[in-house]
Amino acid sequence: MATTSEIQSNRDLFERVARRRRRQHAEQTVFTWLLRAAVLISILTTVGIVIILVSQSVGFFAEVSPWEFLTGTEWAPLFSPQKFGVLSLVGGTLLVAVIAGLVSLTLGLGSAIFLSEYAPERLRRVLKPILEVLAGIPTVVYGYFALTFVTPILQNIFGHDQVIVFNALSAGLVMGLMIMPMVSTLSEDAMVAVPRSLRDAAYALGATRFEVSTKVVIPAALSGIVASFILGVSRAIGETMIVKIAAGATPNLTLNPLESIQAMTAYIVQVSLGETPQGSLEYKTIFAVGLLLFVMTLAMNIVGRWVISRFRQQYE
Amino acid sequence: MNKQESIINKRQKLHAIRVLRDRIFVVGFALAVVVGILGLAALLFDVLIDGLPFLNINFLSSYASRKAENSGILAPLAGTIWIVGMTALLTIPIGVGTAIYLEEFASKNRFNRLIELNIANLAGVPSVIYGLLGLAVFVQFLFNGSRSVTAGALTMTLLILPIVVIASQEAMKAVPSSYRDAAYAMGANRWQVVKAVVLPQALPGMMSGIILALSRAIGESAPILIISSLVWVTFIPTSPDSKFTVLPLQIFTWVSQPQHSFRGIAAAAIIVLLIVLLSMNGIAIWIRSKYQSRPDQ
């Protein structure tokens, strides 16, 4: 039979445990709410971006018709008469982005094939980090490189009268070099996912490594390769400093990569650097251009990820 | 007999062609890697040749000047330290917190999948758009037109937040679920499991992700250019309300000068920037490789 004091001490113990339980529960509740608040910030960021871009653009489109904006080919918002044809900025952006996309696809796919199909593991472990360094170099440094190294070489090749100091080709080539590691990594991931047995079957039929790579691995990994190209171009469209430093500030709808152009991002930065009063039509143009840029890159990113998930081959 | 011989001949010829094509393309694919590495080498070489003559102790301890020879990077260096410090203070709790919630607390329902999709999309938004967001929300709305360090750091926080979240989630995914189960079996609640089991295990992976994200913030110029828009700064920021410039922005300013003499100091500043970034990347890789290969995992 338990004495009264024993019962009392047991009760104390139970109460202490219960108190600690309650405290732990309260701590969990507090931190769960703090974590929810942290998650809220990323939602608010998206909401903020959309609200800011749309609300400022609404003010812009009240004064300039969307039709004129989207179909006009002359862009001169800072001069009079003002012209708001965004196509010349879009054209400049796409010209650089396509050059960058082609360069990064050629280099990235080539190096992905070499690293995943040819290179021995030890060589791969040395080469891959070196290429990854390219992705960590700031874009302003690439801009410097394009302007002071690549452009003079282009001028020597094509002639100084043909190549303007600020040109789309130099910016595109250097941007391609910058995006190459990303395209290479994404393509390589897709190729590594192709099962060994498919390769072995082709080798057993007497195929060479080149035939295995081009007729088995690349077709099997095609969705990943296409996606890496789309995501790379999207990255190039949003890139700012290289085009601002090396591609010029002349809105110009052209297919000639040796000419000076102005990219959408470079225009946004140019206006922010100047003394454009807040609320003026010129000020609102950067948000309208920003909205278009946002929609373009978002669409490409969604398509890129959709291609990866939709066409991913399922192997056992 | 003759017919068979000719068939064999043909086969041999075809085989020779196929082997030759294989050999040629090995060189072609290897060339892609070589071009990438040569591009990197040319870039580093270009910067070193142009910049090394200007790199001395005065360059680190003086302000920007109208004369290239007298210019230094004191103001942008201090600005960069301010920005990256405040960004780290804001990003780490918010980013890690978001990752913990998504990985450990959230049920896998449609709403939480939508949040993850949203974060993946934010990671792909061009940095210049974050600059516009920061200009409209922080500079003009919150701080009444003051282009302060705080506005810059807040903008940078939003920019690198998706990177920190995704890296932290990856680090937590790598913690074996048996560890969690063991803690739950001892009667721990969710928060205790996170605090005592998941976070300590995932810490190295998170740290390397956070360092990489911060190095992105150090090298990023477009949003800061829109937020700060100051090109000649000759003072050190003394408080979070100060105006500021950062290294990449100073480099941009010097590169944009028409006088060629400024290119040399731009290159010298690039050398400083690259030393900082490459050593941060090196630390991140070191942390990852040091803690990655555990026998029991």
Interface residues (C-beta under 8 A of the other chain):
Chain A: Q24 H25 E27 Q28 F31 T32 L34 L35 R36 A37 A38 V39 I41 S42 I43 T45 T46 G48 I49 I52 L53 Q56 T106 L107 G108 L109 G110 S111 I113 F114 L115 E117 Y118 L127 P129 I130 L131 V133 L134 G136 I137 P138 T139 V140 V141 Y142 G143 Y144 F145 L147 T148 F149 L177 M180 P181 S184 T208 R209 F210 E211 S213 L231 S234 R235 I237 G238 E239 T240 M241 K244 I245 T265 I268 V269 S272 L273 Q278 I286 F287 G290 L293 F294 T297 L298 N301 I302 R305
Chain B: R18 V19 R21 D22 F25 V26 G28 F29 A30 L31 A32 V33 V35 G36 I37 G39 L40 A42 L43 D46 V47 D50 P93 I94 G95 G97 T98 I100 Y101 L102 F105 I115 N118 I119 A120 N121 L122 G124 V125 P126 S127 V128 I129 Y130 G131 L132 L133 L135 A136 V137 Q140 G145 L158 L161 P162 V165 N189 R190 W191 Q192 L212 S215 I218 G219 E220 S221 A222 L225 I226 S229 V231 P248 I251 F252 V255 S256 R263 A266 A267 I270 L273 L274 L277 L278 N281 I285
